[in-house]
Amino acid sequence: MNEPVSKLTPVASRPDDGNLLDQALTLVRGLPGPLRRISVRSGDTAVEIDWEPGETAQTPAAPPEPADDLHVVPAPLVGTFYRAPAPGAAPFVEVGTAVEPGQTLGIVEAMKLLNPIVCEVTGQVVELLATDGEPVQFDQPLVRISPAG
């Protein structure tokens, strides 16, 4: 863009053009980065704004990369994850728990069926990625385990 935002003027004059232009300028002033393009239309009202992401733009943080040596246990199906066999009961595992193949790590309830999440490796739980009662998606990481040896 070659001209400053304050030099924008309405191309056509309609009774509500000024209000639409004021609203567009208000939006432009709140952009987190430099303006790249703006298009304001009055008939059927439209405002299109493109801008460059600035340093203050909030970009989602990338999820931390799991260490290559960690084993991730994913949800085998969509449902609700539970860390314990019953409300108020002790959780199946905690961070630091030594686990072995066949040990239950949690439960995913789907369609009123309780599906145990079974450990496949020997190791130690280093991170619990889902909270008790949290809805989980298919293949969503639930537990990270540091394999033994």
DSSP file (Angstrom, degrees, kcal/mol; ACC not computed):
  #  RESIDUE AA STRUCTURE BP1 BP2  ACC     N-H-->O    O-->H-N    N-H-->O    O-->H-N    TCO  KAPPA ALPHA  PHI   PSI    X-CA   Y-CA   Z-CA
    1    1 A M              0   0    0      0, 0.0    36,-0.1     0, 0.0    34,-0.0   0.000 360.0 360.0 360.0 134.6    0.0    0.0    0.0
    2    2 A N        +     0   0    0      2,-0.1     0, 0.0     0, 0.0     0, 0.0   0.739 360.0  61.3 -96.6 -26.5    1.4    3.4   -1.0
    3    3 A E  S    S-     0   0    0      1,-0.1     5,-0.0     2,-0.0     2,-0.0  -0.777  86.2-107.7-106.7 147.4   -0.9    5.8    0.9
    4    4 A P    >   -     0   0    0      0, 0.0     3,-1.8     0, 0.0     4,-0.1  -0.321  32.2-113.1 -65.9 155.3   -1.4    6.1    4.6
    5    5 A V  G >  S+     0   0    0      1,-0.3     3,-2.0     2,-0.2    23,-0.0   0.832 112.3  66.9 -58.8 -35.1   -4.7    4.9    6.0
    6    6 A S  G 3  S+     0   0    0      1,-0.3    -1,-0.3    19,-0.0    19,-0.0   0.653  93.1  61.2 -65.8 -13.7   -5.8    8.4    6.9
    7    7 A K  G <  S+     0   0    0     -3,-1.8    -1,-0.3     2,-0.1     2,-0.2   0.389  74.6 119.7 -93.5   3.8   -6.0    9.4    3.2
    8    8 A L    <   -     0   0    0     -3,-2.0    17,-0.0    -4,-0.1    -3,-0.0  -0.493  40.9-179.9 -67.4 135.7   -8.7    6.8    2.4
    9    9 A T        -     0   0    0     -2,-0.2     2,-0.1    12,-0.0    -2,-0.1  -0.959  34.8 -94.2-133.6 153.7  -11.8    8.4    1.1
   10   10 A P        -     0   0    0      0, 0.0     3,-0.1     0, 0.0     8,-0.0  -0.456  24.7-154.3 -68.0 138.5  -15.1    7.0    0.0
   11   11 A V  S    S+     0   0    0     -2,-0.1     2,-0.3     1,-0.1     6,-0.0   0.899  81.0  30.2 -78.8 -43.7  -15.3    6.4   -3.8
   12   12 A A  S    S-     0   0    0      2,-0.0     2,-0.7     5,-0.0    -1,-0.1  -0.815  81.4-127.8-114.0 156.1  -19.1    6.6   -4.0
   13   13 A S        +     0   0    0     -2,-0.3     3,-0.0    -3,-0.1    -2,-0.0  -0.902  39.7 150.4-111.4 110.7  -21.4    8.7   -1.8
   14   14 A R    >>  -     0   0    0     -2,-0.7     3,-1.5     1,-0.0     4,-0.6  -0.902  58.2-102.5-128.1 159.9  -24.3    6.9   -0.2
   15   15 A P  T 34 S+     0   0    0      0, 0.0     4,-0.3     0, 0.0     3,-0.2   0.822 121.3  36.4 -56.0 -33.9  -25.9    7.9    3.1
   16   16 A D  T 3> S+     0   0    0      1,-0.2     4,-2.0     2,-0.1     5,-0.2   0.383  89.2  96.0-103.3   6.0  -24.2    5.0    5.1
   17   17 A D  H <> S+     0   0    0     -3,-1.5     4,-2.8     1,-0.2     5,-0.2   0.909  83.4  52.4 -60.2 -43.7  -20.8    5.1    3.2
   18   18 A G  H  X S+     0   0    0     -4,-0.6     4,-2.6     1,-0.2    -1,-0.2   0.901 109.0  49.5 -61.5 -41.6  -19.2    7.3    5.8
   19   19 A N  H  > S+     0   0    0     -4,-0.3     4,-2.3     2,-0.2    -1,-0.2   0.909 112.3  47.7 -64.2 -42.0  -20.3    5.0    8.6
   20   20 A L  H  X S+     0   0    0     -4,-2.0     4,-2.4     2,-0.2    -2,-0.2   0.907 112.4  49.1 -65.5 -42.1  -18.9    1.9    6.8
   21   21 A L  H  X S+     0   0    0     -4,-2.8     4,-2.8     2,-0.2    -2,-0.2   0.908 110.3  51.2 -64.1 -41.3  -15.6    3.7    6.1
   22   22 A D  H  X S+     0   0    0     -4,-2.6     4,-2.1    -5,-0.2    -2,-0.2   0.915 110.9  48.5 -60.9 -41.9  -15.3    4.7    9.7
   23   23 A Q  H  X S+     0   0    0     -4,-2.3     4,-2.0     2,-0.2    -2,-0.2   0.899 111.5  49.7 -65.6 -39.3  -15.9    1.1   10.8
   24   24 A A  H  X S+     0   0    0     -4,-2.4     4,-2.5     2,-0.2    -2,-0.2   0.920 110.8  49.4 -64.9 -43.0  -13.3   -0.1    8.2
   25   25 A L  H  X S+     0   0    0     -4,-2.8     4,-2.4     1,-0.2    -1,-0.2   0.869 108.4  53.7 -64.4 -35.7  -10.8    2.5    9.5
   26   26 A T  H  X S+     0   0    0     -4,-2.1     4,-1.0    -5,-0.2    -1,-0.2   0.914 110.2  47.3 -63.5 -41.6  -11.4    1.4   13.1
   27   27 A L  H >< S+     0   0    0     -4,-2.0     3,-0.6     1,-0.2     4,-0.2   0.916 110.9  51.7 -64.2 -42.3  -10.7   -2.2   12.0
   28   28 A V  H >< S+     0   0    0     -4,-2.5     3,-1.6     1,-0.2    -2,-0.2   0.902 105.6  54.7 -62.1 -41.7   -7.5   -1.1   10.2
   29   29 A R  H 3< S+     0   0    0     -4,-2.4    -1,-0.2     1,-0.3    -2,-0.2   0.772 107.3  51.9 -64.6 -24.4   -6.2    0.8   13.3
   30   30 A G  T << S+     0   0    0     -4,-1.0    -1,-0.3    -3,-0.6    -2,-0.2   0.394  81.0 123.0 -93.1   4.0   -6.6   -2.4   15.4
   31   31 A L    <   -     0   0    0     -3,-1.6     4,-0.1    -4,-0.2    -3,-0.0  -0.366  61.7-138.7 -66.9 144.1   -4.6   -4.6   13.0
   32   32 A P  S    S+     0   0    0      0, 0.0    24,-0.6     0, 0.0    25,-0.4   0.494  82.3  23.7 -81.4  -1.1   -1.7   -6.4   14.6
   33   33 A G  S    S-     0   0    0     20,-0.1    -2,-0.1    21,-0.1    21,-0.1  -0.901 102.6 -55.6-150.9 178.0    0.5   -5.7   11.5
   34   34 A P        -     0   0    0      0, 0.0    18,-3.1     0, 0.0     2,-0.2  -0.295  58.9-108.0 -63.6 141.9    1.0   -3.4    8.5
   35   35 A L  E     +A   51   0A   0     16,-0.2    16,-0.3     1,-0.2     3,-0.1  -0.495  36.0 175.7 -70.4 134.5   -2.0   -3.1    6.1
   36   36 A R  E     -     0   0A   0     14,-2.9     2,-0.3     1,-0.4    15,-0.2   0.765  65.4  -8.3-105.1 -42.9   -1.6   -4.8    2.8
   37   37 A R  E     -A   50   0A   0     13,-2.1    13,-3.1   -36,-0.1    -1,-0.4  -0.985  54.2-170.0-157.9 143.9   -5.0   -4.3    1.1
   38   38 A I  E     -A   49   0A   0     -2,-0.3     2,-0.4    11,-0.2    11,-0.2  -0.999   1.9-175.7-137.6 140.3   -8.4   -3.0    2.0
   39   39 A S  E     -A   48   0A   0      9,-2.7     9,-3.0    -2,-0.4     2,-0.4  -0.988   4.4-175.4-135.0 123.8  -11.6   -3.1    0.1
   40   40 A V  E     +A   47   0A   0     -2,-0.4     2,-0.4     7,-0.2     7,-0.2  -0.981   3.1 179.9-122.4 130.0  -14.8   -1.4    1.3
   41   41 A R  E   > -A   46   0A   0      5,-2.8     5,-2.1    -2,-0.4    -2,-0.0  -0.970  15.0-165.1-129.0 145.4  -18.1   -1.8   -0.5
   42   42 A S  T > 5 +     0   0    0     -2,-0.4     3,-2.3     3,-0.2     2,-0.4   0.857  66.2  84.5 -99.5 -45.0  -21.4   -0.2    0.5
   43   43 A G  T 3 5S-     0   0    0      1,-0.3    -1,-0.0     2,-0.1    -2,-0.0  -0.486 120.8  -4.8 -64.4 120.3  -24.1   -2.0   -1.5
   44   44 A D  T 3 5S-     0   0    0     -2,-0.4    -1,-0.3     1,-0.0    -2,-0.1   0.610 118.4-101.2  64.0  15.1  -24.8   -5.2    0.6
   45   45 A T  T < 5 +     0   0    0     -3,-2.3     2,-0.3     1,-0.1    -3,-0.2   0.838  53.9 172.8  46.1 118.8  -22.0   -4.0    2.9
   46   46 A A  E   < -A   41   0A   0     -5,-2.1    -5,-2.8     2,-0.0     2,-0.4  -0.979  15.4-175.5-151.7 141.6  -18.6   -5.6    2.6
   47   47 A V  E     -A   40   0A   0     -2,-0.3     2,-0.4    -7,-0.2    -7,-0.2  -0.980   6.2-176.5-137.1 124.6  -15.2   -5.0    4.1
   48   48 A E  E     +A   39   0A   0     -9,-3.0    -9,-2.7    -2,-0.4     2,-0.4  -0.992   5.7 179.5-123.8 128.7  -12.1   -7.0    3.1
   49   49 A I  E     -A   38   0A   0     -2,-0.4     2,-0.4   -11,-0.2   -11,-0.2  -0.995   9.0-174.6-133.0 130.0   -8.8   -6.4    4.8
   50   50 A D  E     +A   37   0A   0    -13,-3.1   -14,-2.9    -2,-0.4   -13,-2.1  -0.975  15.0 171.3-118.7 139.0   -5.5   -8.1    4.3
   51   51 A W  E     -A   35   0A   0     -2,-0.4   -16,-0.2   -16,-0.3    -2,-0.0  -0.974  35.5-107.8-144.9 159.5   -2.5   -7.4    6.5
   52   52 A E        -     0   0    0    -18,-3.1     2,-0.2    -2,-0.3    -2,-0.0  -0.705  44.3-107.9 -83.6 134.0    1.0   -8.6    7.1
   53   53 A P        -     0   0    0      0, 0.0   -20,-0.1     0, 0.0     2,-0.1  -0.456  42.1-154.1 -61.8 128.6    1.4  -10.4   10.4
   54   54 A G    >   -     0   0    0     -2,-0.2     3,-1.0   -21,-0.1   -21,-0.1  -0.349  31.9 -94.8 -96.4-179.9    3.3   -8.1   12.7
   55   55 A E  T 3  S+     0   0    0      1,-0.3   -22,-0.1    -2,-0.1    -1,-0.1   0.784 126.7  52.0 -66.4 -25.6    5.5   -8.9   15.6
   56   56 A T  T 3  S+     0   0    0    -24,-0.6    -1,-0.3     2,-0.1   -23,-0.1   0.567  82.7 115.5 -88.0  -7.0    2.5   -8.4   17.9
   57   57 A A    <   -     0   0    0     -3,-1.0     2,-1.0   -25,-0.4   -26,-0.0  -0.358  69.8-126.4 -62.0 139.0    0.4  -10.8   15.9
   58   58 A Q        -     0   0    0     -2,-0.0    -1,-0.1     3,-0.0    -2,-0.1  -0.774  31.4-179.1 -92.4 107.4   -0.6  -13.7   18.0
   59   59 A T        -     0   0    0     -2,-1.0     3,-0.1     1,-0.0     2,-0.0  -0.857  37.2-101.2-102.4 140.7    0.4  -16.9   16.2
   60   60 A P        -     0   0    0      0, 0.0     2,-0.2     0, 0.0    -1,-0.0  -0.328  39.3-112.7 -63.0 139.0   -0.4  -20.1   17.9
   61   61 A A        -     0   0    0      1,-0.1    -3,-0.0    -2,-0.0     0, 0.0  -0.479  31.8-112.5 -70.7 138.5    2.6  -21.7   19.5
   62   62 A A        -     0   0    0     -2,-0.2     3,-0.1     1,-0.1    -1,-0.1  -0.480  37.1-105.0 -69.2 139.2    3.7  -24.9   17.9
   63   63 A P        -     0   0    0      0, 0.0    -1,-0.1     0, 0.0     2,-0.0  -0.358  46.9 -92.5 -63.4 147.1    3.1  -27.9   20.2
   64   64 A P        -     0   0    0      0, 0.0     3,-0.0     0, 0.0    -3,-0.0  -0.334  40.7-115.9 -62.6 139.6    6.3  -29.2   21.7
   65   65 A E        -     0   0    0     -3,-0.1     2,-0.1     1,-0.1     3,-0.1  -0.597  30.2-120.2 -75.2 130.5    8.0  -31.8   19.7
   66   66 A P        -     0   0    0      0, 0.0    -1,-0.1     0, 0.0     6,-0.0  -0.429  33.6 -99.7 -69.8 147.1    8.1  -35.1   21.5
   67   67 A A    >   -     0   0    0      1,-0.1     3,-1.8    -2,-0.1     0, 0.0  -0.389  31.6-120.2 -63.3 145.5   11.6  -36.4   22.1
   68   68 A D  T 3  S+     0   0    0      1,-0.3    -1,-0.1    -3,-0.1     0, 0.0   0.775 109.8  55.4 -61.2 -27.2   12.4  -39.1   19.6
   69   69 A D  T 3  S+     0   0    0      2,-0.1     2,-0.3    77,-0.0    -1,-0.3   0.479  86.3 100.8 -89.4   0.2   12.9  -41.7   22.2
   70   70 A L    <   -     0   0    0     -3,-1.8     2,-0.5    76,-0.2    76,-0.2  -0.641  66.4-137.1 -88.2 143.0    9.5  -41.3   23.8
   71   71 A H  E     -B  145   0B   0     74,-3.6    74,-3.1    -2,-0.3     2,-0.5  -0.861  17.9-152.5 -95.6 125.9    6.6  -43.8   23.1
   72   72 A V  E     -B  144   0B   0     -2,-0.5    72,-0.2    72,-0.2    74,-0.0  -0.868   1.8-151.6-103.7 128.9    3.3  -42.0   22.6
   73   73 A V  E     -B  143   0B   0     70,-3.2    69,-3.2    -2,-0.5    70,-1.3  -0.883  19.5-159.2 -99.3 114.5    0.1  -43.8   23.4
   74   74 A P  E     -B  141   0B   0      0, 0.0    66,-0.1     0, 0.0    64,-0.1  -0.488  27.0 -95.8 -91.4 162.4   -2.8  -42.5   21.3
   75   75 A A        -     0   0    0     65,-2.0    64,-3.0    62,-0.3    65,-0.1  -0.617  27.8-150.9 -71.3 130.0   -6.5  -42.7   21.8
   76   76 A P  S    S+     0   0    0      0, 0.0     2,-0.3     0, 0.0    -1,-0.1   0.635  74.0   1.4 -79.3 -11.9   -7.8  -45.7   19.8
   77   77 A L  S    S-     0   0    0     60,-0.2     2,-0.3    63,-0.1    63,-0.1  -0.965  87.5 -79.0-161.5 171.2  -11.2  -44.1   19.3
   78   78 A V  S    S+     0   0    0     -2,-0.3     2,-0.3    60,-0.1    59,-0.2  -0.623  76.2  90.2 -79.6 137.3  -13.3  -41.0   19.9
   79   79 A G  E    S-E  136   0C   0     57,-2.0    57,-3.2    -2,-0.3     2,-0.5  -0.971  76.7 -47.9 171.6-156.1  -14.7  -40.8   23.4
   80   80 A T  E     -EF 135 109C   0     29,-2.2    29,-3.0    -2,-0.3     2,-0.4  -0.944  47.9-137.6-113.5 128.0  -14.1  -39.5   27.0
   81   81 A F  E     -EF 134 108C   0     53,-2.8    52,-3.0    -2,-0.5    53,-0.5  -0.680  18.8-172.6 -88.5 133.8  -10.8  -40.2   28.6
   82   82 A Y  E     - F   0 107C   0     25,-3.2    25,-2.6    -2,-0.4    50,-0.1  -0.991  17.0-161.9-125.6 135.8  -10.7  -41.3   32.3
   83   83 A R  S    S+     0   0    0     -2,-0.4     9,-3.5    23,-0.2    10,-0.4   0.614  77.0  47.0 -88.6 -14.6   -7.6  -41.7   34.3
   84   84 A A  S    S-     0   0    0      7,-0.3    23,-0.1     8,-0.1     6,-0.1  -0.880  81.4-120.7-128.9 158.4   -9.2  -43.9   37.0
   85   85 A P  S    S+     0   0    0      0, 0.0    -1,-0.1     0, 0.0     5,-0.0   0.721  96.9   5.4 -71.2 -19.4  -11.5  -46.9   37.1
   86   86 A A  S >  S-     0   0    0      4,-0.2     3,-2.1     0, 0.0     2,-0.1  -0.982  95.7 -76.7-156.4 157.2  -14.2  -45.0   39.0
   87   87 A P  T 3  S+     0   0    0      0, 0.0     3,-0.1     0, 0.0     0, 0.0  -0.378 120.0  13.9 -58.7 131.6  -14.8  -41.5   40.3
   88   88 A G  T 3  S+     0   0    0      1,-0.3     2,-0.1    -2,-0.1     0, 0.0   0.288 100.2 122.8  86.1 -11.3  -12.7  -40.9   43.4
   89   89 A A  S <  S-     0   0    0     -3,-2.1    -1,-0.3     1,-0.1     3,-0.1  -0.381  74.5 -88.4 -79.4 161.6  -10.5  -44.0   42.8
   90   90 A A        -     0   0    0      1,-0.1    -4,-0.2    -3,-0.1    -1,-0.1  -0.432  51.4-102.5 -66.7 141.9   -6.7  -43.7   42.4
   91   91 A P        -     0   0    0      0, 0.0    -7,-0.3     0, 0.0    -1,-0.1  -0.259  22.8-120.5 -63.8 154.5   -5.6  -43.1   38.8
   92   92 A F  S    S+     0   0    0     -9,-3.5     2,-0.3     1,-0.2    14,-0.1   0.925  91.9   1.2 -60.6 -45.0   -4.2  -46.0   36.8
   93   93 A V        -     0   0    0     12,-0.4     2,-0.3   -10,-0.4    -1,-0.2  -0.964  61.3-162.8-142.2 158.1   -0.9  -44.2   36.4
   94   94 A E    >   -     0   0    0     -2,-0.3     3,-2.2    -3,-0.1    31,-0.3  -0.827  49.3 -71.5-127.3 169.0    0.8  -40.9   37.3
   95   95 A V  T 3  S+     0   0    0     -2,-0.3    31,-0.2     1,-0.3     3,-0.1  -0.495 125.7  27.8 -61.2 128.5    3.9  -39.2   36.0
   96   96 A G  T 3  S+     0   0    0     29,-3.2    -1,-0.3     1,-0.3     2,-0.2   0.244  85.7 139.4 100.7 -11.8    6.8  -41.3   37.1
   97   97 A T    <   -     0   0    0     -3,-2.2    28,-2.6    28,-0.1     2,-0.4  -0.469  53.6-128.3 -67.7 131.5    4.9  -44.6   37.3
   98   98 A A  E     -C  124   0B   0     26,-0.2     2,-0.3    -2,-0.2    26,-0.3  -0.681  34.7-170.8 -77.7 131.3    6.8  -47.6   35.9
   99   99 A V  E     -C  123   0B   0     24,-2.9    24,-2.3    -2,-0.4     6,-0.0  -0.833  13.5-166.0-125.6 161.5    4.7  -49.4   33.4
  100  100 A E    >   -     0   0    0     -2,-0.3     3,-2.1    22,-0.2    19,-0.3  -0.944  42.6 -70.2-141.3 161.7    4.9  -52.7   31.5
  101  101 A P  T 3  S+     0   0    0      0, 0.0    19,-0.2     0, 0.0     3,-0.1  -0.233 118.8  24.9 -55.5 137.1    3.1  -54.2   28.5
  102  102 A G  T 3  S+     0   0    0     17,-3.0     2,-0.2     1,-0.3    18,-0.1   0.239  88.5 130.2  93.1 -12.5   -0.5  -55.0   29.2
  103  103 A Q    <   -     0   0    0     -3,-2.1    16,-3.3    16,-0.1     2,-0.4  -0.542  62.9-116.1 -76.5 139.0   -0.9  -52.5   32.1
  104  104 A T  E     + G   0 118C   0     14,-0.2    14,-0.2    -2,-0.2     3,-0.1  -0.607  30.7 179.1 -77.7 129.2   -4.0  -50.2   31.9
  105  105 A L  E     -     0   0C   0     12,-3.8   -12,-0.4    -2,-0.4     2,-0.3   0.669  62.7 -43.9 -99.9 -23.8   -3.1  -46.6   31.5
  106  106 A G  E     - G   0 117C   0     11,-0.9    11,-3.1   -14,-0.1     2,-0.4  -0.963  57.4 -98.4 177.3-172.4   -6.6  -45.2   31.3
  107  107 A I  E     -FG  82 116C   0    -25,-2.6   -25,-3.2    -2,-0.3     2,-0.5  -0.992  14.0-156.3-134.6 140.8  -10.1  -45.7   29.9
  108  108 A V  E     -FG  81 115C   0      7,-2.5     7,-2.2    -2,-0.4     2,-0.5  -0.978  16.3-152.2-115.1 118.0  -11.8  -44.2   26.9
  109  109 A E  E     +FG  80 114C   0    -29,-3.0   -29,-2.2    -2,-0.5     2,-0.4  -0.781  23.4 165.6 -90.4 126.4  -15.6  -44.4   27.2
  110  110 A A  E >   - G   0 113C   0      3,-2.5     3,-2.0    -2,-0.5   -31,-0.1  -0.983  67.3  -7.4-142.5 129.0  -17.4  -44.5   23.9
  111  111 A M  T 3  S-     0   0    0     -2,-0.4     3,-0.1     1,-0.3    -1,-0.1   0.879 128.4 -57.4  54.3  41.5  -21.0  -45.4   23.3
  112  112 A K  T 3  S+     0   0    0      1,-0.2     2,-0.4     0, 0.0    -1,-0.3   0.552 113.5 120.6  67.5   9.2  -21.4  -46.4   27.0
  113  113 A L  E <   -G  110   0C   0     -3,-2.0    -3,-2.5     2,-0.0     2,-0.7  -0.877  60.0-138.6-104.6 138.2  -18.5  -48.9   26.5
  114  114 A L  E     -G  109   0C   0     -2,-0.4    -5,-0.2    -5,-0.2    -3,-0.0  -0.854  18.9-167.6 -97.7 115.2  -15.3  -48.6   28.6
  115  115 A N  E     -G  108   0C   0     -7,-2.2    -7,-2.5    -2,-0.7     2,-0.1  -0.896  15.7-136.1-107.2 112.4  -12.3  -49.3   26.5
  116  116 A P  E     -G  107   0C   0      0, 0.0     2,-0.8     0, 0.0    -9,-0.3  -0.397   7.7-136.6 -68.5 141.9   -9.0  -49.8   28.4
  117  117 A I  E     -G  106   0C   0    -11,-3.1   -12,-3.8    -2,-0.1   -11,-0.9  -0.892  28.6-157.9 -96.9 111.8   -5.9  -48.0   27.1
  118  118 A V  E     -G  104   0C   0     -2,-0.8   -14,-0.2   -14,-0.2     2,-0.1  -0.763  13.6-120.8-102.7 135.1   -3.3  -50.7   27.4
  119  119 A C        -     0   0    0    -16,-3.3   -17,-3.0    -2,-0.4   -16,-0.1  -0.438  19.8-170.4 -70.4 142.0    0.4  -50.0   27.6
  120  120 A E        +     0   0    0    -19,-0.2     2,-0.3    -2,-0.1    -1,-0.1   0.502  63.7  46.7-110.9  -8.2    2.5  -51.6   24.9
  121  121 A V  S    S-     0   0    0    -21,-0.2     2,-0.5   -50,-0.1    25,-0.0  -0.885  77.3-114.3-133.4 161.8    6.0  -51.0   26.2
  122  122 A T        +     0   0    0     -2,-0.3    26,-2.8   -22,-0.2     2,-0.3  -0.827  69.0  85.5 -91.7 133.8    8.0  -51.2   29.4
  123  123 A G  E    S-CD  99 147B   0    -24,-2.3   -24,-2.9    -2,-0.5     2,-0.4  -0.954  73.2 -61.8 172.2-152.2    9.1  -47.9   30.7
  124  124 A Q  E     -CD  98 146B   0     22,-2.0    22,-3.1    -2,-0.3     2,-0.3  -0.995  41.5-115.4-134.0 134.8    8.2  -44.9   32.8
  125  125 A V  E     + D   0 145B   0    -28,-2.6   -29,-3.2    -2,-0.4    20,-0.2  -0.532  35.5 170.5 -68.7 124.2    5.3  -42.4   32.3
  126  126 A V  E     +     0   0B   0     18,-2.8     2,-0.3    -2,-0.3    19,-0.2   0.624  62.9  15.4-109.5 -19.6    6.8  -39.0   31.6
  127  127 A E  E     - D   0 144B   0     17,-1.5    17,-2.8   -33,-0.1     2,-0.6  -0.950  52.8-151.5-158.6 135.9    3.7  -37.0   30.6
  128  128 A L  E     - D   0 143B   0     -2,-0.3    15,-0.2    15,-0.2    14,-0.1  -0.945  16.8-176.0-104.2 116.1   -0.1  -37.4   30.8
  129  129 A L        +     0   0    0     13,-3.1     2,-0.4    -2,-0.6    14,-0.2   0.584  62.3  55.0 -94.9 -11.7   -1.5  -35.4   27.9
  130  130 A A  S    S-     0   0    0     12,-0.9     2,-0.2    10,-0.0     3,-0.1  -0.953  75.4-134.9-123.2 143.4   -5.2  -35.8   28.5
  131  131 A T    >   -     0   0    0     -2,-0.4     3,-1.9     1,-0.1   -50,-0.2  -0.525  39.9 -80.4 -92.2 163.0   -7.1  -34.8   31.7
  132  132 A D  T 3  S+     0   0    0      1,-0.3   -50,-0.2    -2,-0.2    -1,-0.1  -0.420 116.9  12.1 -63.8 128.2   -9.7  -36.9   33.5
  133  133 A G  T 3  S+     0   0    0    -52,-3.0    -1,-0.3     1,-0.3   -51,-0.2   0.507  91.9 143.9  84.5   5.3  -13.1  -36.6   31.8
  134  134 A E  E <   -E   81   0C   0     -3,-1.9   -53,-2.8   -53,-0.5    -1,-0.3  -0.596  54.5-119.2 -80.6 134.0  -11.7  -34.8   28.7
  135  135 A P  E     -E   80   0C   0      0, 0.0     2,-0.3     0, 0.0   -55,-0.3  -0.538  37.2-163.6 -66.2 136.1  -13.2  -35.6   25.3
  136  136 A V  E     -E   79   0C   0    -57,-3.2   -57,-2.0    -2,-0.2     2,-0.2  -0.904  10.4-136.3-125.8 154.0  -10.5  -37.1   23.1
  137  137 A Q    >   -     0   0    0     -2,-0.3     3,-2.0   -59,-0.2   -62,-0.3  -0.632  42.1 -76.9-102.3 161.3  -10.3  -37.7   19.3
  138  138 A F  T 3  S+     0   0    0      1,-0.3    -1,-0.1    -2,-0.2   -60,-0.1  -0.363 118.2   7.8 -56.4 132.2   -9.1  -40.7   17.5
  139  139 A D  T 3  S+     0   0    0    -64,-3.0    -1,-0.3     1,-0.3   -61,-0.0   0.507  88.2 150.0  73.2   7.5   -5.3  -40.9   17.5
  140  140 A Q    <   -     0   0    0     -3,-2.0   -65,-2.0   -65,-0.1    -1,-0.3  -0.558  56.1-108.4 -69.3 129.3   -4.9  -38.0   20.0
  141  141 A P  E     +B   74   0B   0      0, 0.0     3,-0.1     0, 0.0    -1,-0.1  -0.384  44.6 169.4 -60.7 131.5   -1.8  -38.5   22.1
  142  142 A L  E     +     0   0B   0    -69,-3.2   -13,-3.1     1,-0.4   -12,-0.9   0.761  59.5  14.4-110.6 -41.6   -2.8  -39.5   25.7
  143  143 A V  E     -BD  73 128B   0    -70,-1.3   -70,-3.2   -15,-0.2     2,-0.5  -0.996  57.5-149.1-142.3 140.5    0.4  -40.6   27.5
  144  144 A R  E     -BD  72 127B   0    -17,-2.8   -18,-2.8    -2,-0.3   -17,-1.5  -0.948  19.1-169.5-111.6 134.0    4.1  -40.3   26.8
  145  145 A I  E     -BD  71 125B   0    -74,-3.1   -74,-3.6    -2,-0.5   -20,-0.2  -0.969  21.5-139.4-125.4 134.7    6.3  -43.1   28.1
  146  146 A S  E     - D   0 124B   0    -22,-3.1   -22,-2.0    -2,-0.4   -76,-0.2  -0.842  34.0-130.5 -89.1 109.8   10.1  -43.2   28.2
  147  147 A P  E     - D   0 123B   0      0, 0.0   -24,-0.3     0, 0.0     2,-0.3  -0.277  19.5-113.9 -63.3 145.7   10.9  -46.8   27.2
  148  148 A A              0   0    0    -26,-2.8   -26,-0.2     1,-0.2   -25,-0.0  -0.588 360.0 360.0 -78.4 139.2   13.2  -48.8   29.4
  149  149 A G              0   0    0     -2,-0.3    -1,-0.2     0, 0.0   -26,-0.1   0.468 360.0 360.0  68.2 360.0   16.6  -49.7   28.0
